[in-house]
Amino acid sequence: MNTIWQGRLDGEELLYHRIFQRVKEENNYDFISTKDFVLHGFAVDEGVRRNKGRQGAKDAPDMIRKNMANFPVIRPDFSLLDFGNITCENGMLEDTQYELAKNVSKVLLKGGRSVVLGGGHEVTYAHYLGLKTAFPEQKIGIINIDAHFDNRQPEDGVGASSGTGFWQIAQEGDINSLHIGIQRNSNTLKLFDTAHHYKMKYILADELFFENLPSIYQRIDDLLDSVDYVYLTVCMDVFNASIAPGVSASAYNGIFADAAFMHLYRHILKSEKLLALDVAEVNPVYDIQERTARLAATLVNEWFIV
């Protein structure tokens, strides 16, 4: 067993189990069963480099695993298969994205639920492509919890990056996306214009307060009702720098993982249409006391217990 998956051993009976006791390291996709959670690490930040961000996110997947390991298992039927990390060789980001997409499609066609630990937010295009490969005729909805739209058009000579994922998806047909936590001071008017042009729906960070939850639920439900399957991606730079200092672009005015946020987050997780979840942009180089990695691990674990 990988030494990353370690935790407090209270006993071997099911009532004592923690995640490290239930995870199985695997490399054969034929062994996936329906409703298994299937984990890949996207140990890549080439897209962050291309986007002129702070590199270091490629080291995040194992740090997030470490912080997931000791969570208690709540559901008796919980099963987690870990297929290890995908890395980016020689700056070939596009090849790495297609590799993840291929693996994710295998997971979904076996009835598994895909969990990806990033890595930079270039994971978005790869993860979405995995869903679209598995279900080419189905309508895929994307919920992006992020301060940024990530709908920048690729620069000539640079190519895809951590900031281009939603622009790339939009080039392949109608995009069905809802972006939650968008900051006005983190997106140019051009990016807002691009969002409007492609009919990307969004909820500003300023709208995320408890009294506004009924309206937010409605907008989430409108997306959920209009699609066949849902993919949820969480960019950790949406959060305030005090609770998520270890990101590529920290935010002094980011949101908090408070009661209002957790209510809307769990509302998404409860959807039977949700097939895929990832966390992106954890950067251990700049983290403090592993706060960002711990928060990312907690957000993934919420799907395991909802």
C-alpha positions as CSV (number, residue, x, y, z in Angstrom):
1,M,0.0,0.0,0.0
2,N,1.2,3.5,-0.9
3,T,2.6,5.1,2.3
4,I,0.5,8.2,1.5
5,W,-2.6,6.3,2.5
6,Q,-2.0,6.2,6.2
7,G,-4.1,7.2,9.2
8,R,-5.2,6.4,12.7
9,L,-6.1,2.7,13.1
10,D,-8.9,2.4,15.7
11,G,-9.8,-1.2,14.6
12,E,-10.5,-3.4,11.7
13,E,-14.2,-3.7,12.1
14,L,-16.3,-1.7,9.7
15,L,-17.5,0.7,12.3
16,Y,-13.9,1.9,12.9
17,H,-12.9,2.3,9.2
18,R,-11.2,5.3,7.8
19,I,-10.6,6.0,4.1
20,F,-7.0,4.7,4.2
21,Q,-8.4,1.3,5.2
22,R,-10.8,1.1,2.3
23,V,-8.9,2.6,-0.6
24,K,-7.5,0.1,-3.1
25,E,-4.6,1.0,-5.4
26,E,-5.6,-0.3,-8.9
27,N,-4.4,-0.3,-12.5
28,N,-7.1,-2.5,-14.1
29,Y,-10.2,-0.7,-15.2
30,D,-12.1,-4.0,-15.6
31,F,-12.2,-4.2,-11.8
32,I,-14.4,-1.1,-11.4
33,S,-17.9,-1.8,-10.2
34,T,-21.0,0.4,-10.3
35,K,-21.0,3.3,-7.8
36,D,-17.2,2.9,-7.1
37,F,-15.4,6.2,-6.6
38,V,-12.4,6.1,-8.9
39,L,-9.5,8.4,-8.3
40,H,-6.9,9.8,-10.6
41,G,-4.2,12.4,-9.7
42,F,-3.6,15.0,-12.4
43,A,0.0,15.9,-11.4
44,V,0.2,18.6,-14.0
45,D,0.7,22.4,-13.9
46,E,2.0,23.0,-17.5
47,G,-1.3,24.9,-18.1
48,V,-0.5,27.1,-15.1
49,R,2.9,27.9,-16.6
50,R,1.4,28.7,-19.9
51,N,-1.1,31.0,-18.1
52,K,1.7,32.8,-16.4
53,G,0.6,31.6,-12.9
54,R,2.6,30.3,-10.0
55,Q,3.8,26.8,-10.6
56,G,3.7,24.0,-8.0
57,A,0.2,22.5,-8.5
58,K,1.7,19.3,-10.0
59,D,2.7,18.3,-6.5
60,A,-0.8,18.6,-5.1
61,P,-2.5,15.2,-5.7
62,D,-0.4,13.3,-3.1
63,M,-0.7,16.1,-0.6
64,I,-4.5,16.0,-1.0
65,R,-4.5,12.2,-0.7
66,K,-2.5,12.5,2.6
67,N,-5.2,14.8,3.9
68,M,-8.1,12.5,2.8
69,A,-6.6,9.4,4.3
70,N,-7.8,9.8,7.9
71,F,-11.5,10.8,7.2
72,P,-13.9,8.3,8.7
73,V,-16.0,6.1,6.4
74,I,-19.6,7.0,6.8
75,R,-21.3,4.9,4.1
76,P,-21.0,1.1,4.6
77,D,-20.9,0.5,0.8
78,F,-18.1,3.0,0.3
79,S,-15.4,1.9,-2.2
80,L,-12.5,4.0,-3.5
81,L,-10.1,2.8,-6.2
82,D,-6.9,4.8,-6.7
83,F,-5.4,4.7,-10.2
84,G,-2.4,6.8,-9.3
85,N,-1.1,10.0,-11.0
86,I,-0.9,11.2,-14.5
87,T,2.1,13.4,-15.3
88,C,3.0,15.7,-18.1
89,E,6.1,14.8,-19.9
90,N,8.1,17.4,-21.9
91,G,5.4,20.0,-21.7
92,M,3.0,18.0,-23.8
93,L,-0.1,19.2,-22.0
94,E,-2.6,18.2,-24.8
95,D,-1.3,14.6,-24.7
96,T,-1.7,14.5,-21.0
97,Q,-5.3,15.9,-21.2
98,Y,-6.3,13.2,-23.7
99,E,-4.7,10.5,-21.4
100,L,-6.9,11.6,-18.5
101,A,-10.0,11.9,-20.7
102,K,-9.5,8.3,-22.0
103,N,-9.1,7.0,-18.5
104,V,-12.1,8.9,-17.2
105,S,-14.3,7.6,-20.0
106,K,-13.3,4.0,-19.0
107,V,-14.4,4.8,-15.4
108,L,-17.8,6.2,-16.4
109,L,-18.6,3.4,-18.9
110,K,-18.0,0.9,-16.0
111,G,-20.5,2.8,-13.9
112,G,-17.9,4.4,-11.6
113,R,-17.8,7.9,-10.3
114,S,-14.8,9.9,-11.3
115,V,-12.7,11.9,-8.8
116,V,-9.6,13.8,-10.0
117,L,-7.2,15.6,-7.8
118,G,-5.4,18.5,-9.6
119,G,-3.1,19.9,-10.7
120,G,-3.9,23.1,-12.5
121,H,-7.3,24.0,-13.8
122,E,-6.3,22.7,-17.2
123,V,-7.8,19.5,-15.8
124,T,-11.3,20.9,-16.7
125,Y,-11.0,20.3,-20.4
126,A,-9.6,16.9,-19.8
127,H,-12.2,15.8,-17.3
128,Y,-15.1,17.2,-19.4
129,L,-13.7,15.4,-22.5
130,G,-13.7,12.1,-20.6
131,L,-17.5,12.6,-19.9
132,K,-18.1,13.5,-23.5
133,T,-16.1,10.6,-24.8
134,A,-18.2,8.2,-22.6
135,F,-21.5,9.8,-23.4
136,P,-21.2,11.6,-26.8
137,E,-25.0,11.8,-27.3
138,Q,-25.8,13.1,-23.8
139,K,-26.1,16.6,-22.6
140,I,-23.3,17.4,-20.1
141,G,-23.7,20.1,-17.5
142,I,-20.7,21.7,-15.8
143,I,-20.7,23.5,-12.5
144,N,-17.5,25.5,-12.0
145,I,-16.9,26.9,-8.5
146,D,-14.2,29.4,-9.3
147,A,-13.3,33.1,-9.1
148,H,-12.5,33.0,-12.8
149,F,-14.4,32.1,-15.9
150,D,-11.4,30.3,-17.4
151,N,-12.8,31.1,-20.9
152,R,-9.7,32.8,-22.3
153,Q,-9.0,32.2,-25.9
154,P,-5.6,30.4,-26.3
155,E,-2.7,32.6,-27.3
156,D,-1.0,32.0,-30.6
157,G,2.2,30.0,-30.0
158,V,1.1,29.1,-26.4
159,G,-1.9,26.9,-26.8
160,A,-4.3,25.6,-24.2
161,S,-3.7,26.6,-20.6
162,S,-5.3,26.6,-17.1
163,G,-7.4,29.6,-18.2
164,T,-8.8,28.3,-21.6
165,G,-10.8,25.2,-20.6
166,F,-14.3,26.7,-21.0
167,W,-13.4,28.4,-24.2
168,Q,-12.2,25.1,-25.6
169,I,-15.4,23.3,-24.5
170,A,-17.5,26.0,-26.1
171,Q,-15.8,25.4,-29.5
172,E,-17.3,21.9,-29.5
173,G,-20.9,22.9,-29.4
174,D,-23.4,24.4,-26.9
175,I,-21.9,24.7,-23.5
176,N,-24.1,24.2,-20.4
177,S,-22.2,25.7,-17.6
178,L,-22.9,27.5,-14.3
179,H,-20.0,29.4,-12.8
180,I,-20.3,30.0,-9.0
181,G,-18.1,32.5,-7.1
182,I,-17.1,34.7,-10.0
183,Q,-15.1,37.8,-8.9
184,R,-15.5,41.1,-10.8
185,N,-12.0,42.1,-10.1
186,S,-10.6,38.8,-11.4
187,N,-12.1,38.8,-14.9
188,T,-11.8,41.4,-17.6
189,L,-14.8,42.8,-19.5
190,K,-13.7,40.6,-22.4
191,L,-14.1,37.5,-20.3
192,F,-17.5,38.6,-19.1
193,D,-18.4,39.3,-22.8
194,T,-17.2,35.8,-23.8
195,A,-19.3,34.3,-21.0
196,H,-22.4,36.1,-22.3
197,H,-21.6,35.2,-25.9
198,Y,-21.5,31.5,-25.2
199,K,-24.4,31.7,-22.7
200,M,-22.3,30.7,-19.7
201,K,-24.4,31.3,-16.6
202,Y,-22.8,32.7,-13.5
203,I,-23.3,33.6,-9.9
204,L,-21.0,36.3,-8.5
205,A,-19.1,35.8,-5.3
206,D,-21.1,38.7,-3.8
207,E,-24.3,36.8,-4.2
208,L,-23.2,33.9,-2.0
209,F,-24.8,34.6,1.3
210,F,-27.3,32.6,3.4
211,E,-30.4,34.7,2.7
212,N,-29.9,34.3,-1.0
213,L,-29.7,30.5,-1.0
214,P,-33.3,29.9,-2.4
215,S,-32.3,31.9,-5.5
216,I,-29.0,30.1,-5.8
217,Y,-30.7,26.7,-5.4
218,Q,-33.1,27.6,-8.2
219,R,-30.3,28.5,-10.6
220,I,-28.5,25.3,-9.7
221,D,-31.6,23.3,-10.2
222,D,-32.3,24.9,-13.6
223,L,-29.0,23.6,-14.8
224,L,-29.4,20.2,-13.3
225,D,-32.9,19.8,-14.8
226,S,-31.7,20.8,-18.3
227,V,-28.9,18.2,-18.6
228,D,-28.4,14.4,-18.5
229,Y,-25.1,14.3,-16.5
230,V,-23.2,16.8,-14.4
231,Y,-19.5,17.5,-13.8
232,L,-18.4,19.6,-10.8
233,T,-15.1,21.3,-10.8
234,V,-13.7,23.4,-7.8
235,C,-10.9,25.8,-8.4
236,M,-9.4,26.4,-4.9
237,D,-8.5,30.0,-5.7
238,V,-12.2,30.8,-5.3
239,F,-11.6,30.7,-1.5
240,N,-10.3,33.5,0.7
241,A,-6.5,33.5,1.1
242,S,-6.8,32.9,4.8
243,I,-8.3,29.4,4.3
244,A,-6.7,28.7,0.9
245,P,-3.3,30.3,0.8
246,G,-1.7,27.6,-1.3
247,V,-3.1,28.4,-4.8
248,S,-1.7,29.8,-8.0
249,A,-3.6,33.1,-7.7
250,S,-4.6,33.8,-4.1
251,A,-7.7,36.0,-3.4
252,Y,-7.9,38.4,-0.4
253,N,-11.7,38.7,-1.0
254,G,-12.4,35.1,-1.9
255,I,-15.4,33.2,-0.5
256,F,-15.4,31.1,2.7
257,A,-16.4,27.5,3.2
258,D,-19.1,28.7,5.6
259,A,-22.6,27.4,6.2
260,A,-24.1,29.1,3.1
261,F,-21.4,27.7,0.8
262,M,-21.6,24.2,2.3
263,H,-25.4,24.2,1.9
264,L,-25.2,25.0,-1.8
265,Y,-22.2,22.7,-2.3
266,R,-24.0,19.7,-0.7
267,H,-27.1,20.6,-2.8
268,I,-25.0,19.9,-5.9
269,L,-23.5,16.8,-4.5
270,K,-26.9,15.2,-3.8
271,S,-27.8,15.2,-7.5
272,E,-27.9,11.7,-8.9
273,K,-26.7,13.2,-12.2
274,L,-23.3,14.1,-10.7
275,L,-20.8,11.7,-12.2
276,A,-17.5,13.6,-11.9
277,L,-15.8,15.9,-9.4
278,D,-12.3,17.5,-9.3
279,V,-10.4,20.0,-7.2
280,A,-7.8,22.1,-8.9
281,E,-5.1,24.7,-8.3
282,V,-3.9,23.5,-4.9
283,N,-0.2,24.6,-4.8
284,P,1.7,23.0,-1.9
285,V,4.7,25.4,-2.5
286,Y,2.6,28.3,-1.1
287,D,0.4,26.4,1.3
288,I,0.5,27.1,5.0
289,Q,0.0,24.2,7.5
290,E,-1.6,22.3,4.5
291,R,-4.7,24.4,4.9
292,T,-5.5,24.4,1.2
293,A,-4.9,20.7,0.7
294,R,-7.0,19.9,3.7
295,L,-9.9,22.0,2.4
296,A,-9.6,20.4,-1.0
297,A,-9.6,16.9,0.7
298,T,-12.7,17.9,2.8
299,L,-14.6,19.0,-0.3
300,V,-13.9,15.7,-2.0
301,N,-14.9,13.8,1.1
302,E,-18.2,15.5,1.2
303,W,-19.2,13.6,-2.0
304,F,-18.2,10.3,-0.2
305,I,-20.6,11.0,2.7
306,V,-23.6,12.9,1.2
